[in-house]
Amino acid sequence: MGQNKRYGSDVTDLAILDVTLRPEPISLTHQEVGAPSAAELFRVDPAPEPVEVDAWVRFPETAVEVRARAIAWTTRAVLLEFELRDGRRRRTWVWAGAVRRVQPGEPRR
């Protein structure tokens, strides 16, 4: 029997994120957002101009911090729009406390 020696890994953090982020993000309910009904979620006034933010987004497997655009908000929650490496655009509501405004020119963490 030979030895199994591993010299580094061919699996990167980005490859792991690709696998774990295939499902859709878990969005807040309309009650959590503060809308009286699900239909009211679509009547929230959009931001005059999207705001670049870093935000924690929950997926079924894990929570991930993403660079996103805040496109609408209430006093409790923020509607995010972001793309993952697969190029698909996703939207989800998250708690306002999970969002941090990005300063101009600030690099991704």
N, C-alpha and C positions, 0 to 999 in steps of 0.2 A: 504494500500500500504506500502510495506517495503522500506527501504532505500537501495540504491545501493552503498555499500562501497567497495572501491577497495584498497586492501592491496598489493601494488606492481604490477608488470606486468609480464606476462608470455611471452612477446615479447621482445627479445633482439635486440641489434643493429645488430648483425650478422644475425639474422633471417630476419630483415628488408632488409639488404644488399642482402640476398639470393633472396628475392622477386624482388627487384629493378634491380638486375643484370642479370636476365635471358636473356634479349636481348643481342645481340652482340654489342661490342663497336663500336663507330663511328670512322672510320679511316679517315685520311687525303686523299685527292685526289692525283693522280700522279702529277698534276700541283703544288699542295701545297708542296709536298715532294721535288720537283725540278727535277723530271724525265720527259723526253720529251714525254713519252707515258706510258700507264699502263704496257706494257710488260717490260719496263725498270725498273720497281719497283722490278722485280724478278732478275735483273742483278746487283743489288747493292751488292758490296762486303760485305760479312758477317764479323762480328767481329772475329778476330782470336780466342778469348775466350769471351763468354758472360760476360757482366759487370752487377753486381747487382745494381739496382737503385730503387728509389721511384719515382713514376710518377703519374700525374693526367691523368686519362682516362675518356673520355666522353661516356656516355651511353644515350639512348633516354630520360631517366627520370632524370638523374643527373650526376654529375662528381664525381669520386671516386679516392682517392689516393691509389695506389696499390704498392706492392713490386713486381718487375718484373726483367727480364733480358733484357738488351739492346743487340740485336743480329745483328743489322746493323744500319747505320746512314748515313745521308748526312749532309751538312752544316746547313740545316734547320730543319730536322726531325729525329726522332729515331724510329726504328722498335722494338716494345716490344713484349715479349712473357711472359705470366703469366697464372697462374691457379687461379680459384676461388674455393670456398668451395665445389662446386659440382664436382670438379676434372677435369672438361673440360679445355683443354688448349686453350688459345686465343692468337691471334696476331693482333696487330694494330699499325698504324703509328700515332705518336703524335708530336706536336711541340717540338723542342729541349729545349725550355725554360720551358716546363712542366716536365722536367726530372732532377733529382738530384742523383748523384752518392752516393751510400751507403758506409760508411766506414766499414772495416772489424770488425765484432762483434757488429755492431750497431743494437740495437733492433728496431723492427717495431714500428711505431708511433701509 
